[in-house]
Amino acid sequence: MTRKSTARSDRGARAELVETCRRLHARDLIGAGEGNVSVRLGPDRFLVTPSGVNKGYLAPGALVVVDRTGAVVAGEGRASTELRMHLAAYAARPDVLAIVHAHPLTAVALTVAGVPPPDDLVPEAAVTLGPIGLAPFATPGTDELPAALAPLLPHHDVLLLARHGALALGRTLAEAFDRMETLERVARIALAARLAGSCEPLPAAAVDRVLAAAGRPPRRPR
């Protein structure tokens, strides 16, 4: 890859990442300095949001490039305090090229209430989210968090972090964003159903039929 094409790829990734952050903010999936987003630029280079800023108003030049150890190799800001979580996910999942961490209000509220992850209520939950991993509470910005996620990362594209937020992995930023947006929408369905009186999951056989219709394999037994 030439230096010119690398620069063009970097510019495109920056524009897409900034737009993803704006969409997260517009949909109330993050607020104030919450959340962080990253994209894999190459085997040892990752573009990540800076720490301590409102991600809804980022400029492409504010983004930071880090290596696999977390060292900043380009940019003047400080990388997200949740960078260790992102790097752990990339190390565990070579297929993942983009990560979105947000604080979806309803989905997080369900973890506070001790409600199971809403991954089997409606067809879009089964197809878009897959089985949702639920990580126990871990102190944000510390090594506790990647350690809590480590057993879950190989098996889940969407993870709920108890009393904290959610992590969506994707082959593209668009896919990771769609998973985060779908998580919150399905969580709202779960809350509304509970308020209406009952929130029953789809039977396992129905989930498998939905997955088959979408060309996906059946779920493994839990």
Summary of the structure (lengths in Angstrom):
residues: 222
radius of gyration: 17.5
end to end distance: 43.8
largest distance: 60.0
contacts: 712
relative contact order: 0.14
helix: 43%
strand: 17%
